[in-house]
Amino acid sequence: MAFGFGFNKQKVLSAAEKFVQQGKLQNAITEYEKVLKADPKDLTVMNTVGDLYSRLGNTDKAADCFKSVGDAYASQGFTVKAIAMYKKLSKLNRRWRACSVWLSFIPNKGCSMTPAPNTCK
């Protein structure tokens, strides 16, 4: 995939990894989000950002990341990967924990996991 003039994905990823090693997680997230701005379909980076938000205690943003990755995997037909992401999501957030039973009902294509308002509180 071509990126904008002057954008070096590998350089930004290296900087992000260095911040993680230094424990500067918010700085790492900032770098990873630059990658996502240039390549929003990079599910590995989106998952990593979710992990970092989780480590910082920002479960809402982490949940958004994990759900996006799970939905993308599900829509691409990667059911096992989608289930793994939804399980990760259900362990992270009480709102999703109550809905983890849905994991056994994920169809092979085009699913999305969204909590029903009356069942997930």
Phi and psi in degrees as GROMACS dihedral restraints (atoms count N, CA, C in turn):
[ dihedral_restraints ]
;  ai    aj    ak    al  type     phi  dphi    fc
    3     4     5     6     1   -83.5    20    10
    4     5     6     7     1   139.0    20    10
    6     7     8     9     1  -111.8    20    10
    7     8     9    10     1   165.5    20    10
    9    10    11    12     1   -58.1    20    10
   10    11    12    13     1   156.8    20    10
   12    13    14    15     1   -53.8    20    10
   13    14    15    16     1   127.6    20    10
   15    16    17    18     1    89.0    20    10
   16    17    18    19     1    -5.2    20    10
   18    19    20    21     1   -89.1    20    10
   19    20    21    22     1   122.1    20    10
   21    22    23    24     1  -116.1    20    10
   22    23    24    25     1    99.7    20    10
   24    25    26    27     1   -57.3    20    10
   25    26    27    28     1   -44.8    20    10
   27    28    29    30     1   -62.4    20    10
   28    29    30    31     1   -39.0    20    10
   30    31    32    33     1   -65.2    20    10
   31    32    33    34     1   -42.6    20    10
   33    34    35    36     1   -67.2    20    10
   34    35    36    37     1   -41.8    20    10
   36    37    38    39     1   -61.9    20    10
   37    38    39    40     1   -40.5    20    10
   39    40    41    42     1   -63.4    20    10
   40    41    42    43     1   -42.4    20    10
   42    43    44    45     1   -63.1    20    10
   43    44    45    46     1   -41.7    20    10
   45    46    47    48     1   -63.0    20    10
   46    47    48    49     1   -44.5    20    10
   48    49    50    51     1   -63.2    20    10
   49    50    51    52     1   -37.1    20    10
   51    52    53    54     1   -64.0    20    10
   52    53    54    55     1   -42.2    20    10
   54    55    56    57     1   -62.0    20    10
   55    56    57    58     1   -39.3    20    10
   57    58    59    60     1   -61.9    20    10
   58    59    60    61     1   -45.5    20    10
   60    61    62    63     1   -61.7    20    10
   61    62    63    64     1   -31.3    20    10
   63    64    65    66     1   -84.8    20    10
   64    65    66    67     1    -3.4    20    10
   66    67    68    69     1    80.0    20    10
   67    68    69    70     1    11.2    20    10
   69    70    71    72     1   -93.6    20    10
   70    71    72    73     1    73.8    20    10
   72    73    74    75     1   -67.5    20    10
   73    74    75    76     1   -38.4    20    10
   75    76    77    78     1   -64.6    20    10
   76    77    78    79     1   -38.8    20    10
   78    79    80    81     1   -64.2    20    10
   79    80    81    82     1   -38.9    20    10
   81    82    83    84     1   -63.2    20    10
   82    83    84    85     1   -43.3    20    10
   84    85    86    87     1   -59.5    20    10
   85    86    87    88     1   -42.9    20    10
   87    88    89    90     1   -57.6    20    10
   88    89    90    91     1   -43.5    20    10
   90    91    92    93     1   -66.6    20    10
   91    92    93    94     1   -46.6    20    10
   93    94    95    96     1   -62.3    20    10
   94    95    96    97     1   -34.5    20    10
   96    97    98    99     1   -68.0    20    10
   97    98    99   100     1   -26.6    20    10
   99   100   101   102     1   -63.0    20    10
  100   101   102   103     1   -40.8    20    10
  102   103   104   105     1   -64.4    20    10
  103   104   105   106     1   -44.3    20    10
  105   106   107   108     1   -65.3    20    10
  106   107   108   109     1   -31.3    20    10
  108   109   110   111     1   -65.4    20    10
  109   110   111   112     1   -39.0    20    10
  111   112   113   114     1   -81.6    20    10
  112   113   114   115     1   -29.4    20    10
  114   115   116   117     1  -141.1    20    10
  115   116   117   118     1    76.0    20    10
  117   118   119   120     1   -64.6    20    10
  118   119   120   121     1   -11.7    20    10
  120   121   122   123     1   -93.0    20    10
  121   122   123   124     1     7.0    20    10
  123   124   125   126     1   -78.7    20    10
  124   125   126   127     1    92.4    20    10
  126   127   128   129     1   -70.3    20    10
  127   128   129   130     1   -29.0    20    10
  129   130   131   132     1   -64.4    20    10
  130   131   132   133     1   -44.8    20    10
  132   133   134   135     1   -67.1    20    10
  133   134   135   136     1   -40.8    20    10
  135   136   137   138     1   -60.9    20    10
  136   137   138   139     1   -42.1    20    10
  138   139   140   141     1   -63.2    20    10
  139   140   141   142     1   -42.1    20    10
  141   142   143   144     1   -62.2    20    10
  142   143   144   145     1   -43.2    20    10
  144   145   146   147     1   -61.0    20    10
  145   146   147   148     1   -41.7    20    10
  147   148   149   150     1   -59.1    20    10
  148   149   150   151     1   -43.7    20    10
  150   151   152   153     1   -60.9    20    10
  151   152   153   154     1   -41.6    20    10
  153   154   155   156     1   -67.9    20    10
  154   155   156   157     1   -42.6    20    10
  156   157   158   159     1   -59.9    20    10
  157   158   159   160     1   -39.8    20    10
  159   160   161   162     1   -61.9    20    10
  160   161   162   163     1   -44.0    20    10
  162   163   164   165     1   -63.1    20    10
  163   164   165   166     1   -30.4    20    10
  165   166   167   168     1   -82.9    20    10
  166   167   168   169     1    -6.6    20    10
  168   169   170   171     1    88.0    20    10
  169   170   171   172     1     7.1    20    10
  171   172   173   174     1   -91.8    20    10
  172   173   174   175     1    78.4    20    10
  174   175   176   177     1   -69.3    20    10
  175   176   177   178     1   -27.9    20    10
  177   178   179   180     1   -65.5    20    10
  178   179   180   181     1   -46.5    20    10
  180   181   182   183     1   -69.4    20    10
  181   182   183   184     1   -37.1    20    10
  183   184   185   186     1   -61.6    20    10
  184   185   186   187     1   -44.2    20    10
  186   187   188   189     1   -61.7    20    10
  187   188   189   190     1   -41.1    20    10
  189   190   191   192     1   -58.7    20    10
  190   191   192   193     1   -44.2    20    10
  192   193   194   195     1   -63.7    20    10
  193   194   195   196     1   -49.8    20    10
  195   196   197   198     1   -63.3    20    10
  196   197   198   199     1   -39.0    20    10
  198   199   200   201     1   -66.2    20    10
  199   200   201   202     1   -41.0    20    10
  201   202   203   204     1   -60.7    20    10
  202   203   204   205     1   -43.6    20    10
  204   205   206   207     1   -65.9    20    10
  205   206   207   208     1   -45.5    20    10
  207   208   209   210     1   -60.8    20    10
  208   209   210   211     1   -44.1    20    10
  210   211   212   213     1   -63.1    20    10
  211   212   213   214     1   -39.9    20    10
  213   214   215   216     1   -64.6    20    10
  214   215   216   217     1   -46.1    20    10
  216   217   218   219     1   -60.6    20    10
  217   218   219   220     1   -43.9    20    10
  219   220   221   222     1   -62.4    20    10
  220   221   222   223     1   -43.2    20    10
  222   223   224   225     1   -69.3    20    10
  223   224   225   226     1   -22.0    20    10
  225   226   227   228     1   -90.4    20    10
  226   227   228   229     1    -0.2    20    10
  228   229   230   231     1    87.6    20    10
  229   230   231   232     1     8.7    20    10
  231   232   233   234     1   -91.2    20    10
  232   233   234   235     1    73.0    20    10
  234   235   236   237     1   -60.0    20    10
  235   236   237   238     1   -44.3    20    10
  237   238   239   240     1   -62.9    20    10
  238   239   240   241     1   -43.1    20    10
  240   241   242   243     1   -65.6    20    10
  241   242   243   244     1   -38.6    20    10
  243   244   245   246     1   -62.9    20    10
  244   245   246   247     1   -45.2    20    10
  246   247   248   249     1   -60.9    20    10
  247   248   249   250     1   -41.7    20    10
  249   250   251   252     1   -60.4    20    10
  250   251   252   253     1   -40.9    20    10
  252   253   254   255     1   -69.1    20    10
  253   254   255   256     1   -40.7    20    10
  255   256   257   258     1   -66.6    20    10
  256   257   258   259     1   -34.8    20    10
  258   259   260   261     1   -65.3    20    10
  259   260   261   262     1   -41.4    20    10
  261   262   263   264     1   -59.8    20    10
  262   263   264   265     1   -43.1    20    10
  264   265   266   267     1   -63.2    20    10
  265   266   267   268     1   -43.5    20    10
  267   268   269   270     1   -67.4    20    10
  268   269   270   271     1   -27.6    20    10
  270   271   272   273     1   -77.7    20    10
  271   272   273   274     1   -23.1    20    10
  273   274   275   276     1   -82.0    20    10
  274   275   276   277     1   -38.3    20    10
  276   277   278   279     1  -131.9    20    10
  277   278   279   280     1   126.5    20    10
  279   280   281   282     1   -55.4    20    10
  280   281   282   283     1   -39.2    20    10
  282   283   284   285     1   -57.3    20    10
  283   284   285   286     1   -37.6    20    10
  285   286   287   288     1   -87.4    20    10
  286   287   288   289     1   -24.6    20    10
  288   289   290   291     1   -57.9    20    10
  289   290   291   292     1   -41.8    20    10
  291   292   293   294     1   -65.1    20    10
  292   293   294   295     1   -20.8    20    10
  294   295   296   297     1  -100.3    20    10
  295   296   297   298     1     5.7    20    10
  297   298   299   300     1   -64.5    20    10
  298   299   300   301     1   -17.0    20    10
  300   301   302   303     1   -61.1    20    10
  301   302   303   304     1   -25.6    20    10
  303   304   305   306     1   -62.8    20    10
  304   305   306   307     1   -20.5    20    10
  306   307   308   309     1   -57.5    20    10
  307   308   309   310     1   -30.9    20    10
  309   310   311   312     1   -78.8    20    10
  310   311   312   313     1    -7.1    20    10
  312   313   314   315     1  -108.7    20    10
  313   314   315   316     1     8.4    20    10
  315   316   317   318     1   -67.4    20    10
  316   317   318   319     1   122.2    20    10
  318   319   320   321     1   -74.1    20    10
  319   320   321   322     1   169.4    20    10
  321   322   323   324     1   -69.7    20    10
  322   323   324   325     1   -25.0    20    10
  324   325   326   327     1  -138.5    20    10
  325   326   327   328     1   145.5    20    10
  327   328   329   330     1    64.2    20    10
  328   329   330   331     1    31.7    20    10
  330   331   332   333     1   -95.7    20    10
  331   332   333   334     1   160.8    20    10
  333   334   335   336     1  -145.2    20    10
  334   335   336   337     1   139.7    20    10
  336   337   338   339     1  -102.4    20    10
  337   338   339   340     1   107.5    20    10
  339   340   341   342     1  -128.0    20    10
  340   341   342   343     1   128.8    20    10
  342   343   344   345     1   -68.3    20    10
  343   344   345   346     1   139.8    20    10
  345   346   347   348     1   -73.6    20    10
  346   347   348   349     1   135.8    20    10
  348   349   350   351     1   -57.5    20    10
  349   350   351   352     1   -33.3    20    10
  351   352   353   354     1   -86.3    20    10
  352   353   354   355     1   -13.3    20    10
  354   355   356   357     1  -108.1    20    10
  355   356   357   358     1   -18.2    20    10
  357   358   359   360     1  -121.1    20    10
  358   359   360   361     1   103.9    20    10
